[in-house]
Amino acid sequence: MSYCAFVNELPADTADPNKAYHDHAYGFPIEDDNALFGRLLLEINQAGLSWTLMLKKQAAFEAAYDGFNMARVAAYSDADRERLLADAGIVRNRLKVNAAIHNAQQIQALKTSHGSFKRWLDAHHPLSKEEWVKLFKRHFKFVGGEIVNEFLMSTGYLPGAHRPDCPVYARVSAAQPPWLRSPNGVIAR
């Protein structure tokens, strides 16, 4: 069953966080660098776990990582690492915590050369999934094919977040910047 089919079978008044995420966030472009970093951080932490768990823990992650403020996370000390590893509200995995800090530092460096994380992403679009994975592996830690794919699909850089028969598909397509869309309004592949 596709994600769209699963979510669209949920009742409108569901408490399942996938409904709001699917209908209002998944596949929609993100302009803010800290929000992009937050999405990457959640995708990395989801590895081996369920996305539903990440959505339920999203507020705890945001609080633990200073509102996903990349500059603050990039400056984290060993004491901050230990604080995160002791925080039961988030995923307490040393590799993932270290990756978050390293990746924030890398994004800060990319901001120096490109002005922002979003501009760095935009400068490399369009790439195939395989090309994106190679690029991410050159710059970031804990970024395999599935993590990169989901991060880019969830932020509108790769197609496939929604099926064409999904009620959200047209809204996601309309929200894409013109350079991401083909002339007929469909997300470019």
mmCIF file of the C-alpha atoms, coordinates in Angstrom:
data_MODEL
# 
_entry.id   MODEL 
# 
loop_
_atom_site.group_PDB 
_atom_site.id 
_atom_site.type_symbol 
_atom_site.label_atom_id 
_atom_site.label_alt_id 
_atom_site.label_comp_id 
_atom_site.label_asym_id 
_atom_site.label_entity_id 
_atom_site.label_seq_id 
_atom_site.pdbx_PDB_ins_code 
_atom_site.Cartn_x 
_atom_site.Cartn_y 
_atom_site.Cartn_z 
_atom_site.occupancy 
_atom_site.B_iso_or_equiv 
_atom_site.pdbx_formal_charge 
_atom_site.auth_seq_id 
_atom_site.auth_comp_id 
_atom_site.auth_asym_id 
_atom_site.auth_atom_id 
_atom_site.pdbx_PDB_model_num 
ATOM 1   C CA . MET A 1 1   ? 0.000   0.000  0.000   1.00 0.00 ? 1   MET A CA 1 
ATOM 2   C CA . SER A 1 2   ? 1.365   3.425  -0.905  1.00 0.00 ? 2   SER A CA 1 
ATOM 3   C CA . TYR A 1 3   ? 1.778   6.181  1.662   1.00 0.00 ? 3   TYR A CA 1 
ATOM 4   C CA . CYS A 1 4   ? -0.962  8.174  -0.086  1.00 0.00 ? 4   CYS A CA 1 
ATOM 5   C CA . ALA A 1 5   ? -3.384  5.219  0.024   1.00 0.00 ? 5   ALA A CA 1 
ATOM 6   C CA . PHE A 1 6   ? -2.585  4.568  3.706   1.00 0.00 ? 6   PHE A CA 1 
ATOM 7   C CA . VAL A 1 7   ? -3.106  8.199  4.730   1.00 0.00 ? 7   VAL A CA 1 
ATOM 8   C CA . ASN A 1 8   ? -6.169  8.757  2.575   1.00 0.00 ? 8   ASN A CA 1 
ATOM 9   C CA . GLU A 1 9   ? -7.875  5.808  4.287   1.00 0.00 ? 9   GLU A CA 1 
ATOM 10  C CA . LEU A 1 10  ? -7.428  7.455  7.694   1.00 0.00 ? 10  LEU A CA 1 
ATOM 11  C CA . PRO A 1 11  ? -10.469 9.291  9.073   1.00 0.00 ? 11  PRO A CA 1 
ATOM 12  C CA . ALA A 1 12  ? -10.342 13.088 8.754   1.00 0.00 ? 12  ALA A CA 1 
ATOM 13  C CA . ASP A 1 13  ? -10.302 13.502 12.552  1.00 0.00 ? 13  ASP A CA 1 
ATOM 14  C CA . THR A 1 14  ? -7.485  11.006 13.146  1.00 0.00 ? 14  THR A CA 1 
ATOM 15  C CA . ALA A 1 15  ? -4.799  11.619 15.736  1.00 0.00 ? 15  ALA A CA 1 
ATOM 16  C CA . ASP A 1 16  ? -2.298  9.810  13.489  1.00 0.00 ? 16  ASP A CA 1 
ATOM 17  C CA . PRO A 1 17  ? 0.406   12.423 12.735  1.00 0.00 ? 17  PRO A CA 1 
ATOM 18  C CA . ASN A 1 18  ? 0.884   10.994 9.233   1.00 0.00 ? 18  ASN A CA 1 
ATOM 19  C CA . LYS A 1 19  ? -2.352  12.655 8.073   1.00 0.00 ? 19  LYS A CA 1 
ATOM 20  C CA . ALA A 1 20  ? -1.220  16.220 8.759   1.00 0.00 ? 20  ALA A CA 1 
ATOM 21  C CA . TYR A 1 21  ? 2.310   15.517 7.529   1.00 0.00 ? 21  TYR A CA 1 
ATOM 22  C CA . HIS A 1 22  ? 1.095   13.928 4.275   1.00 0.00 ? 22  HIS A CA 1 
ATOM 23  C CA . ASP A 1 23  ? -1.516  16.599 3.582   1.00 0.00 ? 23  ASP A CA 1 
ATOM 24  C CA . HIS A 1 24  ? 0.507   19.701 4.495   1.00 0.00 ? 24  HIS A CA 1 
ATOM 25  C CA . ALA A 1 25  ? 4.266   18.956 4.505   1.00 0.00 ? 25  ALA A CA 1 
ATOM 26  C CA . TYR A 1 26  ? 5.274   15.894 2.484   1.00 0.00 ? 26  TYR A CA 1 
ATOM 27  C CA . GLY A 1 27  ? 6.556   16.890 -0.949  1.00 0.00 ? 27  GLY A CA 1 
ATOM 28  C CA . PHE A 1 28  ? 6.020   20.607 -0.428  1.00 0.00 ? 28  PHE A CA 1 
ATOM 29  C CA . PRO A 1 29  ? 9.074   22.844 -0.925  1.00 0.00 ? 29  PRO A CA 1 
ATOM 30  C CA . ILE A 1 30  ? 10.821  24.158 2.176   1.00 0.00 ? 30  ILE A CA 1 
ATOM 31  C CA . GLU A 1 31  ? 12.410  27.592 1.945   1.00 0.00 ? 31  GLU A CA 1 
ATOM 32  C CA . ASP A 1 32  ? 13.939  27.911 5.413   1.00 0.00 ? 32  ASP A CA 1 
ATOM 33  C CA . ASP A 1 33  ? 17.416  26.415 5.929   1.00 0.00 ? 33  ASP A CA 1 
ATOM 34  C CA . ASN A 1 34  ? 16.776  25.446 9.538   1.00 0.00 ? 34  ASN A CA 1 
ATOM 35  C CA . ALA A 1 35  ? 13.574  23.651 8.519   1.00 0.00 ? 35  ALA A CA 1 
ATOM 36  C CA . LEU A 1 36  ? 15.496  21.819 5.779   1.00 0.00 ? 36  LEU A CA 1 
ATOM 37  C CA . PHE A 1 37  ? 18.108  20.819 8.342   1.00 0.00 ? 37  PHE A CA 1 
ATOM 38  C CA . GLY A 1 38  ? 15.341  19.663 10.679  1.00 0.00 ? 38  GLY A CA 1 
ATOM 39  C CA . ARG A 1 39  ? 13.837  17.468 7.961   1.00 0.00 ? 39  ARG A CA 1 
ATOM 40  C CA . LEU A 1 40  ? 17.260  15.965 7.179   1.00 0.00 ? 40  LEU A CA 1 
ATOM 41  C CA . LEU A 1 41  ? 17.842  15.332 10.884  1.00 0.00 ? 41  LEU A CA 1 
ATOM 42  C CA . LEU A 1 42  ? 14.478  13.544 11.194  1.00 0.00 ? 42  LEU A CA 1 
ATOM 43  C CA . GLU A 1 43  ? 15.120  11.460 8.068   1.00 0.00 ? 43  GLU A CA 1 
ATOM 44  C CA . ILE A 1 44  ? 18.503  10.368 9.434   1.00 0.00 ? 44  ILE A CA 1 
ATOM 45  C CA . ASN A 1 45  ? 16.991  9.475  12.793  1.00 0.00 ? 45  ASN A CA 1 
ATOM 46  C CA . GLN A 1 46  ? 14.205  7.495  11.138  1.00 0.00 ? 46  GLN A CA 1 
ATOM 47  C CA . ALA A 1 47  ? 16.701  4.934  9.784   1.00 0.00 ? 47  ALA A CA 1 
ATOM 48  C CA . GLY A 1 48  ? 15.708  1.576  11.255  1.00 0.00 ? 48  GLY A CA 1 
ATOM 49  C CA . LEU A 1 49  ? 12.599  3.043  12.882  1.00 0.00 ? 49  LEU A CA 1 
ATOM 50  C CA . SER A 1 50  ? 9.139   4.141  11.738  1.00 0.00 ? 50  SER A CA 1 
ATOM 51  C CA . TRP A 1 51  ? 8.298   7.543  10.306  1.00 0.00 ? 51  TRP A CA 1 
ATOM 52  C CA . THR A 1 52  ? 5.292   7.670  12.627  1.00 0.00 ? 52  THR A CA 1 
ATOM 53  C CA . LEU A 1 53  ? 7.698   7.552  15.582  1.00 0.00 ? 53  LEU A CA 1 
ATOM 54  C CA . MET A 1 54  ? 9.686   10.452 14.093  1.00 0.00 ? 54  MET A CA 1 
ATOM 55  C CA . LEU A 1 55  ? 6.527   12.512 13.667  1.00 0.00 ? 55  LEU A CA 1 
ATOM 56  C CA . LYS A 1 56  ? 5.527   11.802 17.273  1.00 0.00 ? 56  LYS A CA 1 
ATOM 57  C CA . LYS A 1 57  ? 9.009   12.804 18.474  1.00 0.00 ? 57  LYS A CA 1 
ATOM 58  C CA . GLN A 1 58  ? 9.391   15.801 16.166  1.00 0.00 ? 58  GLN A CA 1 
ATOM 59  C CA . ALA A 1 59  ? 8.683   18.389 18.874  1.00 0.00 ? 59  ALA A CA 1 
ATOM 60  C CA . ALA A 1 60  ? 11.164  16.692 21.227  1.00 0.00 ? 60  ALA A CA 1 
ATOM 61  C CA . PHE A 1 61  ? 13.814  16.685 18.481  1.00 0.00 ? 61  PHE A CA 1 
ATOM 62  C CA . GLU A 1 62  ? 13.178  20.348 17.755  1.00 0.00 ? 62  GLU A CA 1 
ATOM 63  C CA . ALA A 1 63  ? 13.527  21.227 21.449  1.00 0.00 ? 63  ALA A CA 1 
ATOM 64  C CA . ALA A 1 64  ? 16.639  19.070 21.933  1.00 0.00 ? 64  ALA A CA 1 
ATOM 65  C CA . TYR A 1 65  ? 18.340  20.529 18.848  1.00 0.00 ? 65  TYR A CA 1 
ATOM 66  C CA . ASP A 1 66  ? 17.666  24.215 19.621  1.00 0.00 ? 66  ASP A CA 1 
ATOM 67  C CA . GLY A 1 67  ? 14.772  24.619 17.194  1.00 0.00 ? 67  GLY A CA 1 
ATOM 68  C CA . PHE A 1 68  ? 16.866  22.986 14.450  1.00 0.00 ? 68  PHE A CA 1 
ATOM 69  C CA . ASN A 1 69  ? 19.052  26.092 14.464  1.00 0.00 ? 69  ASN A CA 1 
ATOM 70  C CA . MET A 1 70  ? 22.019  24.920 12.390  1.00 0.00 ? 70  MET A CA 1 
ATOM 71  C CA . ALA A 1 71  ? 24.443  27.517 13.721  1.00 0.00 ? 71  ALA A CA 1 
ATOM 72  C CA . ARG A 1 72  ? 23.773  26.447 17.297  1.00 0.00 ? 72  ARG A CA 1 
ATOM 73  C CA . VAL A 1 73  ? 23.933  22.721 16.483  1.00 0.00 ? 73  VAL A CA 1 
ATOM 74  C CA . ALA A 1 74  ? 27.180  23.232 14.542  1.00 0.00 ? 74  ALA A CA 1 
ATOM 75  C CA . ALA A 1 75  ? 28.723  24.706 17.693  1.00 0.00 ? 75  ALA A CA 1 
ATOM 76  C CA . TYR A 1 76  ? 27.652  21.868 20.002  1.00 0.00 ? 76  TYR A CA 1 
ATOM 77  C CA . SER A 1 77  ? 30.246  20.682 22.502  1.00 0.00 ? 77  SER A CA 1 
ATOM 78  C CA . ASP A 1 78  ? 30.888  17.257 23.993  1.00 0.00 ? 78  ASP A CA 1 
ATOM 79  C CA . ALA A 1 79  ? 28.538  18.237 26.820  1.00 0.00 ? 79  ALA A CA 1 
ATOM 80  C CA . ASP A 1 80  ? 25.778  18.827 24.252  1.00 0.00 ? 80  ASP A CA 1 
ATOM 81  C CA . ARG A 1 81  ? 26.438  15.390 22.734  1.00 0.00 ? 81  ARG A CA 1 
ATOM 82  C CA . GLU A 1 82  ? 26.062  13.792 26.156  1.00 0.00 ? 82  GLU A CA 1 
ATOM 83  C CA . ARG A 1 83  ? 22.890  15.803 26.822  1.00 0.00 ? 83  ARG A CA 1 
ATOM 84  C CA . LEU A 1 84  ? 21.395  14.513 23.572  1.00 0.00 ? 84  LEU A CA 1 
ATOM 85  C CA . LEU A 1 85  ? 22.423  10.934 24.307  1.00 0.00 ? 85  LEU A CA 1 
ATOM 86  C CA . ALA A 1 86  ? 20.651  11.195 27.683  1.00 0.00 ? 86  ALA A CA 1 
ATOM 87  C CA . ASP A 1 87  ? 17.437  12.700 26.221  1.00 0.00 ? 87  ASP A CA 1 
ATOM 88  C CA . ALA A 1 88  ? 14.730  10.002 26.265  1.00 0.00 ? 88  ALA A CA 1 
ATOM 89  C CA . GLY A 1 89  ? 12.501  12.160 24.054  1.00 0.00 ? 89  GLY A CA 1 
ATOM 90  C CA . ILE A 1 90  ? 14.690  11.625 20.985  1.00 0.00 ? 90  ILE A CA 1 
ATOM 91  C CA . VAL A 1 91  ? 16.595  8.755  19.377  1.00 0.00 ? 91  VAL A CA 1 
ATOM 92  C CA . ARG A 1 92  ? 19.689  8.233  21.511  1.00 0.00 ? 92  ARG A CA 1 
ATOM 93  C CA . ASN A 1 93  ? 22.093  6.852  18.945  1.00 0.00 ? 93  ASN A CA 1 
ATOM 94  C CA . ARG A 1 94  ? 25.666  8.160  19.069  1.00 0.00 ? 94  ARG A CA 1 
ATOM 95  C CA . LEU A 1 95  ? 26.175  7.839  15.300  1.00 0.00 ? 95  LEU A CA 1 
ATOM 96  C CA . LYS A 1 96  ? 23.003  9.804  14.581  1.00 0.00 ? 96  LYS A CA 1 
ATOM 97  C CA . VAL A 1 97  ? 23.799  12.493 17.168  1.00 0.00 ? 97  VAL A CA 1 
ATOM 98  C CA . ASN A 1 98  ? 27.324  12.876 15.786  1.00 0.00 ? 98  ASN A CA 1 
ATOM 99  C CA . ALA A 1 99  ? 25.924  12.997 12.244  1.00 0.00 ? 99  ALA A CA 1 
ATOM 100 C CA . ALA A 1 100 ? 23.527  15.803 13.191  1.00 0.00 ? 100 ALA A CA 1 
ATOM 101 C CA . ILE A 1 101 ? 26.365  17.934 14.546  1.00 0.00 ? 101 ILE A CA 1 
ATOM 102 C CA . HIS A 1 102 ? 28.716  17.135 11.656  1.00 0.00 ? 102 HIS A CA 1 
ATOM 103 C CA . ASN A 1 103 ? 25.997  17.796 9.085   1.00 0.00 ? 103 ASN A CA 1 
ATOM 104 C CA . ALA A 1 104 ? 25.140  21.149 10.681  1.00 0.00 ? 104 ALA A CA 1 
ATOM 105 C CA . GLN A 1 105 ? 28.822  22.092 10.414  1.00 0.00 ? 105 GLN A CA 1 
ATOM 106 C CA . GLN A 1 106 ? 28.908  21.000 6.771   1.00 0.00 ? 106 GLN A CA 1 
ATOM 107 C CA . ILE A 1 107 ? 25.784  22.979 5.945   1.00 0.00 ? 107 ILE A CA 1 
ATOM 108 C CA . GLN A 1 108 ? 27.325  26.051 7.581   1.00 0.00 ? 108 GLN A CA 1 
ATOM 109 C CA . ALA A 1 109 ? 30.298  25.637 5.213   1.00 0.00 ? 109 ALA A CA 1 
ATOM 110 C CA . LEU A 1 110 ? 27.950  25.237 2.225   1.00 0.00 ? 110 LEU A CA 1 
ATOM 111 C CA . LYS A 1 111 ? 26.188  28.433 3.257   1.00 0.00 ? 111 LYS A CA 1 
ATOM 112 C CA . THR A 1 112 ? 29.531  30.230 2.939   1.00 0.00 ? 112 THR A CA 1 
ATOM 113 C CA . SER A 1 113 ? 29.947  29.105 -0.671  1.00 0.00 ? 113 SER A CA 1 
ATOM 114 C CA . HIS A 1 114 ? 26.286  29.184 -1.793  1.00 0.00 ? 114 HIS A CA 1 
ATOM 115 C CA . GLY A 1 115 ? 24.520  31.608 0.549   1.00 0.00 ? 115 GLY A CA 1 
ATOM 116 C CA . SER A 1 116 ? 22.167  28.992 1.989   1.00 0.00 ? 116 SER A CA 1 
ATOM 117 C CA . PHE A 1 117 ? 21.512  25.261 2.180   1.00 0.00 ? 117 PHE A CA 1 
ATOM 118 C CA . LYS A 1 118 ? 18.502  25.738 -0.093  1.00 0.00 ? 118 LYS A CA 1 
ATOM 119 C CA . ARG A 1 119 ? 20.601  27.547 -2.693  1.00 0.00 ? 119 ARG A CA 1 
ATOM 120 C CA . TRP A 1 120 ? 23.125  24.684 -2.567  1.00 0.00 ? 120 TRP A CA 1 
ATOM 121 C CA . LEU A 1 121 ? 20.300  22.214 -3.202  1.00 0.00 ? 121 LEU A CA 1 
ATOM 122 C CA . ASP A 1 122 ? 18.859  24.415 -5.960  1.00 0.00 ? 122 ASP A CA 1 
ATOM 123 C CA . ALA A 1 123 ? 22.296  24.755 -7.605  1.00 0.00 ? 123 ALA A CA 1 
ATOM 124 C CA . HIS A 1 124 ? 22.526  20.966 -7.979  1.00 0.00 ? 124 HIS A CA 1 
ATOM 125 C CA . HIS A 1 125 ? 18.983  20.363 -9.213  1.00 0.00 ? 125 HIS A CA 1 
ATOM 126 C CA . PRO A 1 126 ? 18.103  18.381 -11.239 1.00 0.00 ? 126 PRO A CA 1 
ATOM 127 C CA . LEU A 1 127 ? 20.110  15.276 -10.433 1.00 0.00 ? 127 LEU A CA 1 
ATOM 128 C CA . SER A 1 128 ? 19.136  11.640 -10.461 1.00 0.00 ? 128 SER A CA 1 
ATOM 129 C CA . LYS A 1 129 ? 18.698  9.914  -7.125  1.00 0.00 ? 129 LYS A CA 1 
ATOM 130 C CA . GLU A 1 130 ? 22.061  8.182  -7.598  1.00 0.00 ? 130 GLU A CA 1 
ATOM 131 C CA . GLU A 1 131 ? 23.809  11.496 -8.305  1.00 0.00 ? 131 GLU A CA 1 
ATOM 132 C CA . TRP A 1 132 ? 22.179  13.096 -5.258  1.00 0.00 ? 132 TRP A CA 1 
ATOM 133 C CA . VAL A 1 133 ? 23.305  10.203 -3.050  1.00 0.00 ? 133 VAL A CA 1 
ATOM 134 C CA . LYS A 1 134 ? 26.913  10.570 -4.242  1.00 0.00 ? 134 LYS A CA 1 
ATOM 135 C CA . LEU A 1 135 ? 26.783  14.322 -3.630  1.00 0.00 ? 135 LEU A CA 1 
ATOM 136 C CA . PHE A 1 136 ? 25.319  13.929 -0.142  1.00 0.00 ? 136 PHE A CA 1 
ATOM 137 C CA . LYS A 1 137 ? 27.856  11.251 0.783   1.00 0.00 ? 137 LYS A CA 1 
ATOM 138 C CA . ARG A 1 138 ? 30.675  13.659 -0.153  1.00 0.00 ? 138 ARG A CA 1 
ATOM 139 C CA . HIS A 1 139 ? 29.385  16.242 2.299   1.00 0.00 ? 139 HIS A CA 1 
ATOM 140 C CA . PHE A 1 140 ? 27.345  14.560 5.017   1.00 0.00 ? 140 PHE A CA 1 
ATOM 141 C CA . LYS A 1 141 ? 27.353  11.599 7.403   1.00 0.00 ? 141 LYS A CA 1 
ATOM 142 C CA . PHE A 1 142 ? 24.702  8.896  7.833   1.00 0.00 ? 142 PHE A CA 1 
ATOM 143 C CA . VAL A 1 143 ? 23.135  9.549  4.422   1.00 0.00 ? 143 VAL A CA 1 
ATOM 144 C CA . GLY A 1 144 ? 22.406  6.413  2.445   1.00 0.00 ? 144 GLY A CA 1 
ATOM 145 C CA . GLY A 1 145 ? 20.174  6.028  -0.572  1.00 0.00 ? 145 GLY A CA 1 
ATOM 146 C CA . GLU A 1 146 ? 16.889  5.772  1.314   1.00 0.00 ? 146 GLU A CA 1 
ATOM 147 C CA . ILE A 1 147 ? 17.608  8.730  3.603   1.00 0.00 ? 147 ILE A CA 1 
ATOM 148 C CA . VAL A 1 148 ? 18.671  10.969 0.706   1.00 0.00 ? 148 VAL A CA 1 
ATOM 149 C CA . ASN A 1 149 ? 15.709  9.832  -1.406  1.00 0.00 ? 149 ASN A CA 1 
ATOM 150 C CA . GLU A 1 150 ? 13.162  10.518 1.329   1.00 0.00 ? 150 GLU A CA 1 
ATOM 151 C CA . PHE A 1 151 ? 14.726  13.856 2.276   1.00 0.00 ? 151 PHE A CA 1 
ATOM 152 C CA . LEU A 1 152 ? 14.694  15.058 -1.329  1.00 0.00 ? 152 LEU A CA 1 
ATOM 153 C CA . MET A 1 153 ? 11.256  13.631 -2.112  1.00 0.00 ? 153 MET A CA 1 
ATOM 154 C CA . SER A 1 154 ? 9.791   15.096 1.064   1.00 0.00 ? 154 SER A CA 1 
ATOM 155 C CA . THR A 1 155 ? 11.155  18.553 0.182   1.00 0.00 ? 155 THR A CA 1 
ATOM 156 C CA . GLY A 1 156 ? 10.154  18.495 -3.486  1.00 0.00 ? 156 GLY A CA 1 
ATOM 157 C CA . TYR A 1 157 ? 13.544  17.893 -5.118  1.00 0.00 ? 157 TYR A CA 1 
ATOM 158 C CA . LEU A 1 158 ? 12.712  14.378 -6.290  1.00 0.00 ? 158 LEU A CA 1 
ATOM 159 C CA . PRO A 1 159 ? 9.333   13.306 -7.661  1.00 0.00 ? 159 PRO A CA 1 
ATOM 160 C CA . GLY A 1 160 ? 7.152   10.612 -6.146  1.00 0.00 ? 160 GLY A CA 1 
ATOM 161 C CA . ALA A 1 161 ? 5.947   12.018 -2.832  1.00 0.00 ? 161 ALA A CA 1 
ATOM 162 C CA . HIS A 1 162 ? 2.332   11.673 -3.989  1.00 0.00 ? 162 HIS A CA 1 
ATOM 163 C CA . ARG A 1 163 ? 0.606   9.511  -6.528  1.00 0.00 ? 163 ARG A CA 1 
ATOM 164 C CA . PRO A 1 164 ? -1.181  11.369 -9.336  1.00 0.00 ? 164 PRO A CA 1 
ATOM 165 C CA . ASP A 1 165 ? -4.552  10.150 -8.003  1.00 0.00 ? 165 ASP A CA 1 
ATOM 166 C CA . CYS A 1 166 ? -3.823  11.543 -4.510  1.00 0.00 ? 166 CYS A CA 1 
ATOM 167 C CA . PRO A 1 167 ? -5.858  14.665 -3.614  1.00 0.00 ? 167 PRO A CA 1 
ATOM 168 C CA . VAL A 1 168 ? -2.641  16.399 -2.458  1.00 0.00 ? 168 VAL A CA 1 
ATOM 169 C CA . TYR A 1 169 ? -0.738  15.776 -5.725  1.00 0.00 ? 169 TYR A CA 1 
ATOM 170 C CA . ALA A 1 170 ? -2.080  18.886 -7.502  1.00 0.00 ? 170 ALA A CA 1 
ATOM 171 C CA . ARG A 1 171 ? -1.315  21.141 -4.507  1.00 0.00 ? 171 ARG A CA 1 
ATOM 172 C CA . VAL A 1 172 ? 2.262   19.842 -4.303  1.00 0.00 ? 172 VAL A CA 1 
ATOM 173 C CA . SER A 1 173 ? 2.725   20.331 -8.054  1.00 0.00 ? 173 SER A CA 1 
ATOM 174 C CA . ALA A 1 174 ? 1.378   23.879 -7.866  1.00 0.00 ? 174 ALA A CA 1 
ATOM 175 C CA . ALA A 1 175 ? 3.675   24.699 -4.921  1.00 0.00 ? 175 ALA A CA 1 
ATOM 176 C CA . GLN A 1 176 ? 6.840   23.743 -6.813  1.00 0.00 ? 176 GLN A CA 1 
ATOM 177 C CA . PRO A 1 177 ? 8.937   26.604 -8.172  1.00 0.00 ? 177 PRO A CA 1 
ATOM 178 C CA . PRO A 1 178 ? 8.547   26.972 -11.941 1.00 0.00 ? 178 PRO A CA 1 
ATOM 179 C CA . TRP A 1 179 ? 12.049  25.611 -12.624 1.00 0.00 ? 179 TRP A CA 1 
ATOM 180 C CA . LEU A 1 180 ? 11.070  22.348 -10.875 1.00 0.00 ? 180 LEU A CA 1 
ATOM 181 C CA . ARG A 1 181 ? 7.946   21.942 -13.018 1.00 0.00 ? 181 ARG A CA 1 
ATOM 182 C CA . SER A 1 182 ? 7.564   20.932 -16.596 1.00 0.00 ? 182 SER A CA 1 
ATOM 183 C CA . PRO A 1 183 ? 5.451   23.185 -18.875 1.00 0.00 ? 183 PRO A CA 1 
ATOM 184 C CA . ASN A 1 184 ? 2.296   21.124 -18.176 1.00 0.00 ? 184 ASN A CA 1 
ATOM 185 C CA . GLY A 1 185 ? 2.538   21.723 -14.407 1.00 0.00 ? 185 GLY A CA 1 
ATOM 186 C CA . VAL A 1 186 ? 3.663   18.222 -13.530 1.00 0.00 ? 186 VAL A CA 1 
ATOM 187 C CA . ILE A 1 187 ? 6.688   17.836 -11.321 1.00 0.00 ? 187 ILE A CA 1 
ATOM 188 C CA . ALA A 1 188 ? 9.745   17.467 -13.573 1.00 0.00 ? 188 ALA A CA 1 
ATOM 189 C CA . ARG A 1 189 ? 11.503  14.147 -13.478 1.00 0.00 ? 189 ARG A CA 1 
# 
